[in-house]
Amino acid sequence: MLKQKSLFIGTLGIVFSILTGCSQSDGYSTSKNEAVEVIHGYTLPTEPDPTINNSTLLGIDSNDNGVRDDVEIWILKKYKDKHPIYTEIAMQSARASKKVLENPERAKEFHDYVNSAYFCASYYRVCDNNSTIKIDSLILDENFRIEVFNTDEREKAYWKYDSVLSGDSYTIPWCSERQQLCDFNTTKFE
């Protein structure tokens, strides 16, 4: 009888967890009382459990948008008081950084893709004198790299990517080509 009660209580606990959406294994605290915050059109993900998030190179991307949740939260909070284009450029770079983590040995193959966010930013920072959008500070600086490659394994992947590119030369696109390297709709900002 005691064994049946324990089994019933255990089963009841599992059913309750499923019905309320609580899970111990997904790395998140899922409280129904948490307010959803939207910044520049992005819903702020829940802060992932650092141990689970940092246990793999790619970490947790709960909304499957190609950006690790901890990086997305950092970007959204850092640029929430800036023009939305800062967020878009940083998110583009974060998506590209995933390629560095996945296959650093293929750096030459996707070098242009990884650097397109830098050139997109430089269009609005240096090239476009007619735009009302002016980027007045670096977006993709050393702090950005430290945030994205924030574990020993992620940093090793970055340095492997960097060493594969070593010794080659790469061209810088003309100003007239840089806006096209933004992977988001730039017309909504003009």
Backbone as CSV, one residue per row, in Angstrom:
resi,resn,N_x,N_y,N_z,CA_x,CA_y,CA_z,C_x,C_y,C_z
1,MET,0.816,-1.188,0.000,0.000,0.000,0.000,0.862,1.254,0.000
2,LEU,1.941,1.260,0.820,2.843,2.412,0.894,3.538,2.633,-0.451
3,LYS,3.880,1.531,-1.127,4.535,1.619,-2.422,3.586,2.229,-3.457
4,GLN,2.301,1.869,-3.404,1.317,2.410,-4.324,1.119,3.908,-4.080
5,LYS,1.089,4.349,-2.807,0.945,5.772,-2.495,2.131,6.558,-3.037
6,SER,3.345,6.041,-2.861,4.551,6.712,-3.343,4.523,6.832,-4.860
7,LEU,4.110,5.744,-5.522,4.020,5.755,-6.966,2.975,6.770,-7.425
8,PHE,1.832,6.816,-6.742,0.765,7.750,-7.075,1.232,9.192,-6.882
9,ILE,1.903,9.488,-5.778,2.381,10.846,-5.501,3.450,11.237,-6.515
10,GLY,4.341,10.322,-6.853,5.371,10.591,-7.864,4.757,10.888,-9.219
11,THR,3.776,10.073,-9.622,3.085,10.279,-10.887,2.344,11.606,-10.879
12,LEU,1.696,11.928,-9.767,0.974,13.182,-9.629,1.928,14.370,-9.782
13,GLY,3.122,14.258,-9.221,4.129,15.320,-9.342,4.551,15.541,-10.778
14,ILE,4.745,14.473,-11.527,5.131,14.569,-12.934,4.021,15.215,-13.745
15,VAL,2.781,14.773,-13.517,1.629,15.336,-14.227,1.507,16.828,-13.913
16,PHE,1.671,17.210,-12.652,1.593,18.613,-12.254,2.664,19.433,-12.964
17,SER,3.885,18.890,-13.041,4.982,19.589,-13.725,4.658,19.796,-15.192
18,ILE,4.098,18.781,-15.832,3.742,18.887,-17.243,2.642,19.920,-17.443
19,LEU,1.620,19.876,-16.618,0.501,20.801,-16.754,0.883,22.248,-16.484
20,THR,1.788,22.482,-15.562,2.177,23.860,-15.236,3.334,24.348,-16.077
21,GLY,3.923,23.495,-16.872,5.027,23.897,-17.739,6.351,23.981,-17.024
22,CYS,6.452,23.451,-15.838,7.709,23.496,-15.100,8.567,22.324,-15.527
23,SER,9.846,22.582,-15.629,10.772,21.522,-15.982,12.092,21.746,-15.289
24,GLN,12.656,20.702,-14.784,13.958,20.782,-14.141,15.080,20.683,-15.173
25,SER,14.797,20.151,-16.357,15.872,19.815,-17.276,16.144,20.849,-18.357
26,ASP,15.315,21.871,-18.504,15.536,22.780,-19.620,16.411,23.975,-19.289
27,GLY,16.865,24.115,-18.050,17.777,25.181,-17.707,17.114,26.497,-17.387
28,TYR,15.815,26.510,-17.294,15.086,27.746,-17.054,14.173,27.621,-15.855
29,SER,13.916,28.761,-15.205,12.835,28.805,-14.230,11.638,29.338,-14.985
30,THR,10.558,28.608,-14.996,9.403,28.987,-15.799,8.254,29.385,-14.904
31,SER,8.323,30.549,-14.402,7.258,31.066,-13.567,6.229,31.779,-14.433
32,LYS,4.983,31.497,-14.205,3.908,32.131,-14.961,3.754,33.599,-14.583
33,ASN,4.381,34.030,-13.487,4.260,35.409,-13.043,5.297,36.329,-13.685
34,GLU,6.252,35.777,-14.422,7.278,36.592,-15.048,6.671,37.393,-16.193
35,ALA,6.981,38.698,-16.211,6.487,39.563,-17.276,7.358,39.366,-18.512
36,VAL,6.730,39.359,-19.667,7.448,39.236,-20.920,7.938,40.632,-21.300
37,GLU,9.243,40.748,-21.576,9.819,42.030,-21.959,10.207,41.976,-23.431
38,VAL,9.776,42.981,-24.190,10.096,43.075,-25.604,10.955,44.319,-25.799
39,ILE,12.109,44.131,-26.448,13.029,45.227,-26.720,13.309,45.237,-28.218
40,HIS,13.004,46.339,-28.877,13.238,46.491,-30.318,12.638,45.334,-31.114
41,GLY,11.487,44.843,-30.688,10.805,43.774,-31.401,11.243,42.372,-31.029
42,TYR,12.206,42.232,-30.136,12.679,40.922,-29.691,12.154,40.651,-28.291
43,THR,11.576,39.470,-28.097,11.142,39.065,-26.767,12.357,38.569,-25.997
44,LEU,12.602,39.189,-24.868,13.751,38.840,-24.043,13.595,37.409,-23.540
45,PRO,14.531,36.520,-23.886,14.421,35.142,-23.388,14.693,35.094,-21.882
46,THR,14.301,34.022,-21.286,14.587,33.793,-19.874,16.071,33.476,-19.727
47,GLU,16.678,34.002,-18.687,18.100,33.753,-18.427,18.336,32.258,-18.260
48,PRO,19.225,31.678,-19.081,19.480,30.238,-18.964,20.344,29.918,-17.756
49,ASP,20.246,28.699,-17.294,21.112,28.219,-16.225,22.536,28.198,-16.789
50,PRO,23.482,28.951,-16.185,24.839,29.034,-16.732,25.546,27.683,-16.859
51,THR,25.324,26.792,-15.919,25.980,25.484,-15.975,25.533,24.712,-17.211
52,ILE,24.243,24.710,-17.465,23.715,24.000,-18.641,24.104,24.741,-19.911
53,ASN,23.950,26.056,-19.914,24.250,26.869,-21.089,25.712,26.752,-21.505
54,ASN,26.599,26.716,-20.544,28.025,26.696,-20.845,28.622,25.299,-20.953
55,SER,27.777,24.286,-20.888,28.272,22.916,-20.985,28.504,22.478,-22.434
56,THR,28.026,23.274,-23.396,28.257,22.976,-24.813,28.731,24.240,-25.520
57,LEU,29.311,24.074,-26.682,29.772,25.231,-27.453,28.627,26.144,-27.853
58,LEU,27.516,25.568,-28.279,26.414,26.384,-28.795,25.459,26.876,-27.720
59,GLY,25.497,26.296,-26.528,24.648,26.753,-25.434,23.171,26.589,-25.728
60,ILE,22.368,27.385,-25.035,20.911,27.296,-25.147,20.385,28.423,-26.027
61,ASP,19.560,28.059,-27.002,18.878,29.011,-27.882,17.402,28.627,-27.873
62,SER,16.694,29.047,-26.832,15.323,28.584,-26.606,14.344,29.003,-27.698
63,ASN,14.571,30.142,-28.340,13.648,30.578,-29.382,14.147,30.227,-30.788
64,ASP,15.244,29.491,-30.862,15.778,28.952,-32.114,15.978,30.032,-33.182
65,ASN,16.522,31.192,-32.758,16.775,32.265,-33.716,18.244,32.375,-34.105
66,GLY,19.044,31.379,-33.686,20.450,31.361,-34.054,21.364,32.127,-33.121
67,VAL,20.792,32.679,-32.039,21.587,33.437,-31.068,21.395,32.808,-29.696
68,ARG,22.504,32.480,-29.065,22.460,31.904,-27.716,21.725,32.865,-26.784
69,ASP,20.890,32.339,-25.904,20.036,33.177,-25.053,20.814,34.159,-24.194
70,ASP,21.922,33.741,-23.603,22.674,34.671,-22.760,23.235,35.826,-23.577
71,VAL,23.644,35.555,-24.807,24.156,36.600,-25.692,23.013,37.509,-26.136
72,GLU,21.880,36.926,-26.465,20.721,37.721,-26.877,20.284,38.668,-25.753
73,ILE,20.236,38.173,-24.539,19.868,39.013,-23.391,20.874,40.153,-23.243
74,TRP,22.154,39.846,-23.351,23.200,40.851,-23.227,23.038,41.927,-24.301
75,ILE,22.809,41.516,-25.554,22.629,42.454,-26.669,21.411,43.339,-26.428
76,LEU,20.276,42.719,-26.108,19.043,43.479,-25.950,19.146,44.494,-24.809
77,LYS,19.748,44.099,-23.725,19.886,45.027,-22.598,20.918,46.121,-22.892
78,LYS,22.009,45.753,-23.534,23.071,46.724,-23.824,22.588,47.825,-24.769
79,TYR,21.782,47.474,-25.769,21.383,48.433,-26.790,19.923,48.880,-26.684
80,LYS,19.288,48.618,-25.561,17.864,48.944,-25.450,17.595,50.445,-25.552
81,ASP,18.556,51.288,-25.191,18.366,52.731,-25.275,19.010,53.341,-26.509
82,LYS,19.491,52.506,-27.409,20.087,52.956,-28.664,19.084,52.744,-29.793
83,HIS,19.420,53.249,-30.955,18.601,53.023,-32.147,18.500,51.510,-32.378
84,PRO,17.354,51.011,-32.821,17.171,49.564,-33.034,18.184,48.930,-33.981
85,ILE,18.808,49.704,-34.835,19.777,49.121,-35.769,20.992,48.554,-35.034
86,TYR,21.319,49.094,-33.864,22.404,48.534,-33.058,22.090,47.073,-32.703
87,THR,20.865,46.852,-32.276,20.428,45.499,-31.918,20.476,44.574,-33.126
88,GLU,19.984,45.056,-34.264,19.960,44.229,-35.474,21.370,43.826,-35.902
89,ILE,22.303,44.768,-35.868,23.679,44.467,-36.278,24.325,43.488,-35.295
90,ALA,24.119,43.708,-34.013,24.691,42.804,-33.002,24.094,41.402,-33.126
91,MET,22.794,41.301,-33.373,22.167,39.989,-33.548,22.708,39.296,-34.809
92,GLN,22.920,40.061,-35.876,23.500,39.492,-37.093,24.879,38.915,-36.795
93,SER,25.683,39.653,-36.078,27.027,39.167,-35.741,26.968,37.944,-34.832
94,ALA,26.038,37.930,-33.899,25.896,36.774,-32.997,25.487,35.522,-33.778
95,ARG,24.602,35.681,-34.763,24.215,34.534,-35.597,25.427,34.018,-36.380
96,ALA,26.221,34.941,-36.901,27.415,34.556,-37.660,28.450,33.888,-36.758
97,SER,28.532,34.337,-35.516,29.494,33.758,-34.567,29.204,32.290,-34.302
98,LYS,27.959,31.899,-34.478,27.600,30.492,-34.304,28.368,29.621,-35.302
99,LYS,28.593,30.138,-36.515,29.374,29.409,-37.530,30.802,29.189,-37.040
100,VAL,31.368,30.197,-36.371,32.724,30.090,-35.842,32.781,28.962,-34.824
101,LEU,31.771,28.872,-33.973,31.740,27.837,-32.946,31.508,26.446,-33.543
102,GLU,30.661,26.367,-34.538,30.320,25.068,-35.129,31.472,24.461,-35.927
103,ASN,32.139,25.280,-36.732,33.166,24.762,-37.644,34.312,25.756,-37.816
104,PRO,35.109,25.983,-36.789,36.181,26.973,-36.922,37.203,26.621,-38.009
105,GLU,37.347,25.340,-38.295,38.305,24.913,-39.316,37.860,25.303,-40.724
106,ARG,36.611,25.690,-40.904,36.087,26.108,-42.210,36.036,27.637,-42.322
107,ALA,36.903,28.322,-41.601,36.898,29.783,-41.514,36.943,30.466,-42.878
108,LYS,37.752,29.986,-43.772,37.885,30.642,-45.079,36.589,30.555,-45.881
109,GLU,35.864,29.492,-45.653,34.601,29.269,-46.362,33.533,30.293,-45.980
110,PHE,33.478,30.679,-44.707,32.427,31.610,-44.295,32.949,32.906,-43.675
111,HIS,34.193,33.250,-43.987,34.783,34.500,-43.519,33.925,35.712,-43.893
112,ASP,33.502,35.785,-45.146,32.704,36.938,-45.594,31.384,37.029,-44.839
113,TYR,30.756,35.884,-44.610,29.494,35.869,-43.861,29.700,36.366,-42.431
114,VAL,30.762,35.906,-41.788,31.045,36.301,-40.407,31.322,37.801,-40.323
115,ASN,32.010,38.356,-41.307,32.377,39.770,-41.277,31.324,40.703,-41.839
116,SER,30.266,40.172,-42.405,29.247,41.041,-43.013,28.601,41.992,-42.002
117,ALA,28.453,41.588,-40.763,27.866,42.490,-39.756,28.782,43.686,-39.483
118,TYR,30.090,43.457,-39.501,31.038,44.563,-39.319,30.897,45.586,-40.445
119,PHE,30.782,45.092,-41.672,30.664,45.992,-42.815,29.296,46.675,-42.843
120,CYS,28.280,45.968,-42.414,26.955,46.580,-42.277,27.033,47.751,-41.303
121,ALA,27.660,47.527,-40.161,27.801,48.588,-39.155,28.613,49.751,-39.700
122,SER,29.669,49.450,-40.446,30.508,50.531,-40.965,29.766,51.376,-41.995
123,TYR,28.793,50.789,-42.670,27.976,51.581,-43.597,27.300,52.725,-42.831
124,TYR,26.700,52.402,-41.701,25.979,53.416,-40.924,26.907,54.274,-40.059
125,ARG,28.108,53.808,-39.844,29.041,54.573,-39.012,29.921,55.497,-39.850
126,VAL,30.301,55.053,-41.054,31.293,55.775,-41.840,30.771,56.216,-43.206
127,CYS,30.032,55.370,-43.878,29.744,55.566,-45.303,28.544,56.444,-45.613
128,ASP,27.444,56.258,-44.944,26.194,56.905,-45.341,26.052,58.263,-44.668
129,ASN,26.392,59.297,-45.407,26.296,60.658,-44.871,24.895,61.233,-44.968
130,ASN,24.024,60.595,-45.737,22.671,61.107,-45.931,21.652,60.510,-44.965
131,SER,22.010,59.460,-44.300,21.078,58.756,-43.425,20.859,59.519,-42.120
132,THR,19.673,59.381,-41.584,19.383,59.948,-40.260,19.904,59.026,-39.171
133,ILE,20.274,57.813,-39.562,20.830,56.839,-38.617,22.340,57.019,-38.597
134,LYS,22.857,57.288,-37.453,24.303,57.373,-37.293,24.712,56.515,-36.117
135,ILE,25.566,55.566,-36.366,26.110,54.740,-35.296,27.309,55.500,-34.748
136,ASP,27.226,55.864,-33.492,28.270,56.712,-32.910,29.250,55.966,-32.022
137,SER,29.109,54.649,-31.939,30.044,53.863,-31.134,30.188,52.481,-31.757
138,LEU,31.292,51.828,-31.440,31.501,50.478,-31.948,30.465,49.531,-31.349
139,ILE,29.952,48.668,-32.170,29.006,47.651,-31.701,29.754,46.341,-31.476
140,LEU,30.554,45.968,-32.441,31.219,44.671,-32.432,32.664,44.841,-31.971
141,ASP,32.798,45.179,-30.715,34.107,45.447,-30.137,34.606,44.242,-29.333
142,GLU,35.666,44.433,-28.584,36.248,43.360,-27.777,35.240,42.830,-26.746
143,ASN,34.414,43.704,-26.185,33.402,43.255,-25.215,32.409,42.295,-25.848
144,PHE,32.054,42.554,-27.094,31.142,41.671,-27.815,31.785,40.285,-27.972
145,ARG,33.046,40.264,-28.402,33.749,38.997,-28.591,33.868,38.229,-27.275
146,ILE,34.159,38.937,-26.201,34.287,38.292,-24.885,32.944,37.691,-24.451
147,GLU,31.861,38.374,-24.729,30.530,37.881,-24.349,30.146,36.629,-25.146
148,VAL,30.437,36.634,-26.433,30.066,35.511,-27.295,30.954,34.294,-27.042
149,PHE,32.243,34.526,-26.888,33.202,33.427,-26.699,33.623,33.401,-25.231
150,ASN,32.666,33.151,-24.360,32.825,33.354,-22.916,33.255,32.131,-22.099
151,THR,33.604,31.055,-22.745,34.142,29.894,-22.023,35.463,29.514,-22.685
152,ASP,36.235,28.689,-22.026,37.514,28.253,-22.598,37.312,27.561,-23.945
153,GLU,36.307,26.694,-24.030,36.062,25.955,-25.275,35.616,26.889,-26.398
154,ARG,34.765,27.864,-26.080,34.319,28.826,-27.093,35.477,29.709,-27.541
155,GLU,36.317,30.106,-26.605,37.476,30.923,-26.945,38.465,30.128,-27.813
156,LYS,38.644,28.858,-27.511,39.522,28.005,-28.329,38.987,27.909,-29.758
157,ALA,37.676,27.786,-29.904,37.076,27.733,-31.242,37.334,29.038,-31.989
158,TYR,37.198,30.160,-31.290,37.461,31.458,-31.921,38.916,31.551,-32.384
159,TRP,39.862,31.166,-31.531,41.274,31.266,-31.896,41.637,30.282,-33.012
160,LYS,40.955,29.154,-33.075,41.182,28.230,-34.191,40.691,28.873,-35.490
161,TYR,39.508,29.462,-35.443,38.963,30.199,-36.591,39.960,31.279,-37.028
162,ASP,40.432,32.057,-36.078,41.349,33.158,-36.349,42.660,32.638,-36.953
163,SER,43.182,31.541,-36.442,44.455,31.013,-36.958,44.310,30.445,-38.369
164,VAL,43.144,29.888,-38.701,42.913,29.396,-40.054,42.973,30.553,-41.056
165,LEU,42.525,31.731,-40.644,42.528,32.901,-41.527,43.896,33.573,-41.605
166,SER,44.769,33.246,-40.701,46.075,33.896,-40.603,46.879,33.750,-41.887
167,GLY,47.501,34.853,-42.289,48.378,34.836,-43.450,47.702,35.137,-44.764
168,ASP,46.390,35.122,-44.811,45.671,35.450,-46.042,45.329,36.939,-46.056
169,SER,44.951,37.426,-47.212,44.502,38.815,-47.296,43.043,38.814,-47.736
170,TYR,42.325,39.805,-47.263,40.892,39.887,-47.528,40.557,41.310,-47.940
171,THR,39.606,41.441,-48.832,39.237,42.772,-49.307,38.141,43.364,-48.428
172,ILE,38.124,44.674,-48.418,37.081,45.410,-47.711,36.106,45.913,-48.772
173,PRO,34.822,45.647,-48.599,33.862,46.086,-49.619,33.783,47.619,-49.697
174,TRP,33.472,48.099,-50.882,33.252,49.533,-51.063,32.049,49.961,-50.240
175,CYS,32.031,51.235,-49.888,30.894,51.764,-49.120,29.568,51.470,-49.812
176,SER,29.555,51.560,-51.129,28.310,51.333,-51.876,27.803,49.892,-51.759
177,GLU,28.649,48.972,-51.309,28.274,47.558,-51.190,27.917,47.149,-49.768
178,ARG,28.237,47.981,-48.803,28.156,47.552,-47.398,26.731,47.422,-46.863
179,GLN,25.822,48.296,-47.249,24.455,48.194,-46.731,23.820,46.867,-47.142
180,GLN,24.169,46.368,-48.308,23.629,45.104,-48.799,24.087,43.916,-47.967
181,LEU,25.118,44.108,-47.145,25.622,43.025,-46.306,24.847,42.883,-44.992
182,CYS,23.954,43.819,-44.718,23.071,43.688,-43.553,22.091,42.563,-43.867
183,ASP,21.888,41.641,-42.941,20.997,40.508,-43.224,19.571,40.751,-42.732
184,PHE,19.236,42.002,-42.475,17.903,42.381,-42.020,17.377,43.496,-42.918
185,ASN,16.114,43.797,-42.800,15.473,44.813,-43.629,15.893,46.212,-43.149
186,THR,16.791,46.829,-43.883,17.275,48.151,-43.484,16.280,49.257,-43.831
187,THR,15.392,49.010,-44.768,14.459,50.066,-45.203,13.502,50.474,-44.076
188,LYS,13.264,49.611,-43.123,12.363,49.975,-42.027,12.959,51.056,-41.128
189,PHE,14.272,51.313,-41.259,14.928,52.335,-40.459,15.154,53.628,-41.209
190,GLU,14.813,53.663,-42.471,15.098,54.857,-43.287,13.865,55.690,-43.513
